[in-house]
Amino acid sequence: MPSTLLAIACLLAITLGYGSVCAVSPFGNCRKCRGWGFAMKTDRKGRAKRGKDCRRCKATGKRIRVGRHLYNLAARLHRDGTR
């Protein structure tokens, strides 16, 4: 019995923590370009050089978090349903 209460408390803490992260910072770094907005290449001498723009984030370097995306969907559904 106490182990299930502990598990529920841990899940609640994780959920509230992620919800607060989504509220404070709704955008995270793009996973493909790591927030740069472009790929890194090297020239023939081995020096780092800017590559092509990232297609996943459209060269912004940011992506919307899953929790924020779900919140936006719910808010849009509520707004459209109460008009």
C-alpha positions in Angstrom: 0.0 0.0 0.0 2.7 2.6 0.9 4.6 1.7 -2.2 1.7 2.6 -4.5 1.2 5.9 -2.7 4.8 6.6 -3.2 4.6 5.8 -6.9 1.6 8.0 -7.3 3.3 10.9 -5.5 6.4 10.5 -7.7 4.4 10.5 -10.9 2.4 13.5 -9.7 5.7 15.4 -8.9 7.1 14.5 -12.4 3.9 15.6 -14.1 3.8 18.9 -12.3 7.5 19.5 -12.9 7.1 18.9 -16.6 4.0 21.1 -16.7 5.9 23.9 -15.1 8.8 23.6 -17.5 6.3 23.7 -20.4 4.7 26.8 -19.0 7.9 28.7 -18.4 9.8 27.6 -21.5 7.4 26.3 -24.2 10.2 25.8 -26.8 13.1 23.5 -26.5 16.2 23.0 -28.7 15.8 21.1 -31.9 17.0 17.5 -31.5 18.5 17.3 -35.0 20.6 20.5 -35.0 20.9 20.8 -31.2 19.6 24.4 -31.3 22.0 25.7 -33.9 19.5 25.9 -36.8 22.0 24.4 -39.2 24.3 21.4 -39.6 28.0 21.7 -38.8 30.5 20.7 -41.6 34.2 20.8 -41.9 36.2 22.2 -44.8 39.2 20.4 -46.3 41.5 21.7 -43.6 39.3 20.3 -40.9 37.9 23.6 -39.6 34.3 23.9 -38.6 32.0 25.5 -41.1 28.3 26.3 -41.3 26.4 23.7 -43.3 22.8 23.5 -44.6 19.8 24.9 -42.7 18.0 22.4 -40.6 14.8 21.2 -42.3 13.1 19.9 -39.1 13.0 23.3 -37.3 13.2 25.4 -40.4 16.5 27.0 -39.3 15.1 28.4 -36.0 16.8 26.0 -33.8 13.7 25.6 -31.6 10.8 23.1 -31.4 7.6 23.1 -29.4 7.5 20.8 -26.4 5.0 17.9 -26.4 3.3 19.1 -23.3 2.9 22.7 -24.6 1.6 21.3 -27.9 -1.1 19.3 -26.0 -2.0 22.4 -24.0 -2.4 24.4 -27.2 -4.6 21.8 -28.7 -6.8 21.6 -25.6 -7.0 25.4 -25.3 -8.0 25.7 -29.0 -10.6 23.1 -28.6 -12.1 24.8 -25.6 -12.0 28.2 -27.3 -13.7 26.9 -30.4 -16.3 25.1 -28.4 -17.3 28.0 -26.3 -17.8 30.6 -29.0 
